[in-house]
Structure formats: C-alpha cells, structure tokens
Amino acid sequence: MKKMLPAAIIMTLAACSKKDAQENPPPAAPVWNLTEIAGSGQSTFFHYSTTAGEPFAWVSRSAEGPDSTAVSWNGGKPQFTWLFFNSQKRIDRSFHFSGNQLARIQYHNFNHSGQWTVTDYDSLVYENNHLSELHVINGGARNQMYKLFWDGNNLTRSESYDVQGEIKILTETTAYVYNDQPGISRSFKPWFYFIYTQHQFSALSDNELTREERISASGTLRWRNTYHPAYFNNGRLEKLTRFREDFTIPATENTIMNYIYQSNQ
C-alpha cells in the first residue's frame, strides 16, 4: 500500500522546489546613446562618460574644421560648458539649479578690465513646474525676455520681447506642433539638449517637433519649418527631414539629419 504524504508537507516541498530553482530574468534592454547627428554640411558627435553615462563633450565638424565644447556635471546636472581658445580651456557657461529646475545660465566673457568673468546671464522663471519666462540680462540690464505657453508637457507657443526699462515690446511669436513620439531631447539627461541647442525651447517638450512657425508682432508669417521624422523599429529617431519656408526672401530649403546611436551595454 502506497503511503500518502500530508498535504502540508507536499506544499512545503513544492515551495522549496520553486525557491531552489534558478531564476533567469529576461536580459535588460540595451540603453542607446545618441552619438552623432549627421548632416550634409556639418555633423555633431557626442562623447559619453563610461561611468555615469553623461555626455562630457560634443564636437561639431564642418568644412571649417572641428569645434569642441566640453561639459562638466555635478550630481547629475550640467554645471559648466567649456570652450577652447588657442589650446586653452575656458568656461563658456555655468548653470545654477533650484532643486531640479535650471534657475540661471551665466555667460563668461572678457570684461572691460580684460578679465574672464561672468558678464551676462539668463534668469529662468517657472509656473506649474514648467518654464514660463526667460529673462536675458546683458551688461547688468534686462534687454530681452521670452514668455512660454504649455499644453500638458509640450510647449505650444513662445513670445519674444524687447525690453526698454520696464516696457516690454512684443517682437515675434513662435508656434509649435508635435507628434506622439518622444522628443530627441529625451535621449539625454534632463536639460542637456536645451543647453546644447541654446534657447531652443521646444527641446523642453516631451514629444517630437513636427512644425514650427514664426510670426512677427504685426502678424506677418516670417518662416515655417515642417519636420518629417522616420523611426527605427524600436522607436528611436532614425532620420529627420526639414522643409523650411522663408517668406521674407522668399525661399525654400530641404535638409536631412541622420541620427546614429551606440549601445552602452
């Protein structure tokens, strides 16, 4: 006669068997670093730290030769960009944060005494956790500002003003339209692409830009850029075609940028 083990013992043995079995978690998806934006006349190469995975430099190459910018980081946030003059490395810009928000961009130049120091800066203001104003301070005086308007996490409009004393004079408005894909700026750590592009406000949006157009204060359409993105099967941006219409000349232009990545695993 076959003896039956108590149910409690069977359950215990089953639990031990599952625990002792070797678990093979699925391999982690590779993390892709954007290493090159390749154009017909100029390409930009991004170089990454092997430890933190942060870009430590970008190099633009054109017919005029290479132009290098170095980046230093502090606690996962960009701290300085550096330029090279006659083999000397000089601070180009410094960045100050309030929490995770970029609060000030300082520009370093020679002052009237011939000293390399902060001569100008941008002051950034936020509302509902989105950048709402950027004030341009040159030589101690505010002479330009931008107002930004959002729909969710995408910037839909920016307004540019000249400032004379406390008088703000609207000069132009730029409108933005996006698709439902992540913007190329999401390929980098926060704030890096905005710093790289220098005042390209759409770089702060979540999704990929498909159209932008600029209108003068009097309502005249100055130019329009229409973007046609193409993607790899895994969703990474592969190519971006830009059709530019300049209504002041008038003229049109087609440019194509290719995006090249490397796995960091």
N, C-alpha and C positions, 0 to 999 in steps of 0.2 A: 504494500500500500504506500502510495506516494504521499509524503508529509507536505503540508501546506504552510508556507511561512506567513506569519501575521502580517496584516496589511500595513501596519506602521513600519515594520522592518523593510518591506518592499519599497515603500515611499522613501525611506531613508537612503536605501541603496541607489534608487533612481536619482535622488538629488545629488548624491556623491558622484555618480557617474557623469552627470551633466557638469558638475563643478570641475571634475578632473579632466574633462575633455578639453583639448587645446582649442582656443578660440582664434579664428583668423579674421580679424576685422578687414573690411574692404580697404584697398590701398587709397591713400589720400589723393584727391585730385591735384594735379600739378598746379603750382602757382606760376603764372606767366608774368614776366617783367617786360614792359614795353621798352625796347632797346633802341629803336630807330624809327623816326618819321622821315620817310624818303620822298623827296620831291625832285622835279626835273632840274631845277637850278640850285637848290640848297637842301641839304639833309641835316637832321639833328640826331645825335647819338646820346643816349642816356647811360651813365655808368653807375653801378649799384654797389653798396657795401655788402660784403659777403656775410656779415654778422647780423646787422639789423635789417637788411634789405631795403635801405633808404638810398635814393639817388644821391651820390656825392658830387656829381658833375654832369653838365651837359656840354656837348661840343657841336657847334654848327659849322658845317663845311660847305663852302661855295667856291666860285671861281676866284674870289679874292683871298681865299685861304681859310684856315680854321679860326674860330672864335670861341674861346673856352670860358665857362663860368663854373666855379666850384660852389658847393653848398655844404654848410655845417649844420648839424642838428643838435637839439637839446631836449631830452625827454620825449622824443617822437615828434617834435615840432621844428620846422626850419628856423634857424637862428640868424645865420648870415649867408649872403651870397658874396662871392669874391671874384674880382676880375684881375687880369694880368696885364701890367704895363711895363714894357721893357724888362721882362723877366721878373718883375716884382709883383707880388700878390697883394692886392689892396681890397679892403672891404668895399663892396658896391652898395649893398643894402643890409639893414638889420631889421629884425622883426620882433615885435613885442606882443605878447598874448595876455588876455584876461581869461583865465580858465582855458577853454578850448577855442576861444574866439580870437582871431587876429585883431589887435586893437590899434597898432601903429606900424607903418612902414617908414623907416628912416633912410634917407639917401645921403651917401657920403661923397663929398667932393672937396676940392681945394677952396678954402675961404679967401678973403681979401688979404690975409696975412701969409698966404701960401701954405697953410696947414691943412692936412687931410682930416676932415671932420664932418659932422652932420650939418648939412646946410638946409635941407628941406625934408618935409615928411608928409605922409598921408595919415589922416585920423579917420578911423572907421567906427560907425555908429550902427547899433543893432535894434531891431524891433521884432518881437515874437520869434527870437532866435534866428532871424535872417538879417543879412546886411541890408540896411535901409539907406545909409548915406555914407559917402566917402568925401572927405574934405581935403583939398590939395593946398598945402602950406608951402609957399616958396619965399625964401628970404624973410621969414617971420610973418608974412601976410597971407591970408587966405584969398586966393585969386580964382579958384575954380572948385566946383563941387558936383557930385552926382547924387541923384535920388534913384532908388531901385524899388521895383514893384514885383510882387511874387504871386504865383498861383500854386499853392502847395509848396513843393520843394524845387520848383522851376521858376527862374526869373523870366518875366514876360515883357518887362519894359524898363529901360533906364533913361533918365533925363540928365542932360549935361547943362550946367550953368556957369557963366562967367560971374565973378563976384567983385563988385566995386564997393568997398566999405561994407555996409550991411545990405546993399542992394544986390539981389540975385537976378540975373538976366538969362532966361532960357535961350540956349543956342541950338540944341538939336535933341531929338528923341530917337531911340533905337528900340525896335520891337523884335521879339524872339519867339520862334516856334520850334517844338521838339517832337521827336518820335517817342516810342515807348521803350527804347533800349537804353541801357546805362551809358552815360556820357564817358568819353575817353578820359576825362579827369579822374574817374573812379579807378583807373588803372594805377594811380599813385596814392600815396598817403595824403590825408587832407591838407589843403592849402598849397601843395607843391605846384600843381598845374596852374593855379591862379597866379602864383608868384612867377612861374616860368613865362606865362603869356603876358604879364604886366597889364593889369586893368582890363582883361577880357572877362567881363562879369558873367557871361554865360558859362564859364568854367566852374562856377559855384553851383550850377544846377545839377540835378540828379540825372537827367536824361540827355540824349544826344541831340545837338542842334541840327535842325533841317532848314531853317530860313531865318535870316535877319535882314532888316531894312532900316535905313536911317532917313529921318525926315527933319528938315530944317524947322526953325521956330515959326516960320511963316507958312509951314505946311507943304513945302516942296519936297518931293521924293528925291533924295540925292543918290542913293545907291541901294542895291539889293544883292545879297548873297543867298543862293539856293544850294543846299548840300544834299548829295545823294550818297549815303553810306552803304557799303557792302560788308557782309559779315562772314567769318568762318563758321563751320558747323557748330562749334562750341560757343558761339555768340560773341567772340572777340571781333572788334572792328578790324577789317582787313584793308579797306580802301575807302577814301573819301574824295568824291568828285565835287568841286565847287564851280558853280556857274555864277560869275559876277557881272552885274549890270550897273554900269556907271552912267547915271542920267545927266551928269553935268558936262561930260565931254562931247557926245555920248560915246560909249564903247562897251564891249563885252569881252569876257576872258574866261577860258576854261583851265582849271588847274586840277591835278590829281596828286593826292598824297597816299603813299602806301605805309602800312603800319606793321612793323616787324617785332617779334617777341622771342624771348628765350625762357625756357623753364628754369626755375631756380632750384629744382629738385633733381 
